[in-house]
């Protein structure tokens, strides 16, 4: 009887050790560079002068930082087969960081300048990164959208 009881305790101890070690090694979900966020726009078409609502969602369980907040967002136009950045007046960027908590989504508004012509556009901004990231990641790009004339037409 004593030997059976000892084996049962040993089995219970082994099971407890496996469960405990599994709990200790759980890491926050992080799909890795370029896959931590999803970006979408509210509409497929806008008129110049209108604001584009861009939703940026953190798909990971780690906090992400936007270097310079959203101030470095650029408007790009499709010219043939290449994207060209549309120059914007330098309004200056405040020195601050924007944060995106795990699983959080934020909506960023970008005003389409009245001077842009009809065409296909997208927004490009620095990719949000986790704390301590050392590798530069590609830009975060919105889906393409159309600009159809101006609000004053």
N, C-alpha and C positions, 0 to 999 in steps of 0.2 A: 504494500500500500504506500509505503513511504517513497519508493522509487517512482511510482506513477504520479504522485503529488509533485515531486521534484521536476519531472518532465513537463507537467502542466504549467508550473511556474516558469520554467525555462521558455516554453512556447509563448506564454503571455508576455514575458519580458522581451522576447524577440519581436513580437507583434507591436508592442508599445514602442520599442526602439525604432522600428520602421516608420510608424506613424509620426513619432516625434521628429525624426530626421527629415521626413517629407515636409513637415510644417516649417522647420527651420530654413530649408533651402528654397522656399517659395520666393520668387522675385516678382516685382511689379511687371505687368505686361508692357513690353516695349518692342514694337514690330521693327524698329531700326530706322536708320537714316532714310529720308525720303518717303517713309510710309507711316509716319507718326500723326500726320494731319490730313484732313480732307478739306477741300475748298469748293464752294459752289457760289453761283450768282443767282439772284432772285428771278431774273427774267432773261429771255434770249435776245431781247432788243431794247434799245434805249434811244433817246434823242439827245443831242449835245446839250449840255447845261443841266442834264438830269443827274441824280445821284445813283450810283450802282451800289446795291447792298451786297457785300461779299461776306459769306458765312465761312468761318474757319473753325473746324472742330478738331479737338485733340482726341485721337483714337487710342492713345496709350494711357497707362496708369502712372506716368511720370509728369512732373511739372515742366512746362516748356517756357522758354524766354524768347521774346521778340527783340533782337538787338535794335535799338532806336524806336521801339514801338512800331506803329504803322506808318511812320512819317517817310519812309523810303520806298513807298509804293509807287511804281511807274506804270504808265499807260503805254501799251505796245500795240501797233497796228500791223496787220498782215499786208505785206507788200510783195505780191507774187507768191513766192514760197518761203519768204523770210519774215521774221518779226522785227520791226523797227521801233525803237523807243521814241515816244513823242516828248520833246523837250517841255519841261514845265518850269514856271517861274520859281526861282530858288526862294522859298519862304523860310528856309532855315528849319532845322530839326531840333527839338528840345532834347537834351541829353537825359534820356530816361529809358527804362526798360519796360516792356509790356510782358505780362505773364499770362499763361493759359494753363489753368489747373487741369489735373487728370480728368478726362472725359468731358471737359467743358467746351462750349462753343461760344464764339463771339461774333457779332456782326459789325463789320467795318464799312463805313460809307466813303465812297470815293466819287467826287464830282467830275463828270466828264466835261472838259473844257468846251465852251461854246464854239471855239474856233476849229475843232476837229471836223474832218470831212466824213462823208458817208463811207462805211467800210466795216471790216471785221477787226475787233479789238480783244485784248485780254489785259489782265493786271498781273504784274510781277512784283514780288516783294521778297525780302530775305526770309529764308526758311526758319521757323522757330526751332530752337534746339534745347536739349536738356542741359541742366547745370553741369559744367565740367567738360562739355563737348570740345574736342580738340580738332576734329576734321570739319572743314568747311563743306556745307551741304549745298546742293543746287538750289536755285531760286524756287519759291513757291509760286505756282502759276495758276491763275483762275481759268475756268473754262472760257472758251471764246464766246463773244457776244457781238451783236450787230449794233452799229450806231446809224440811225436813219434820220438824217436831217437835224434841224434844230427845233427847239420849243417855240420859237418865234415865227415859224413858217405857217 
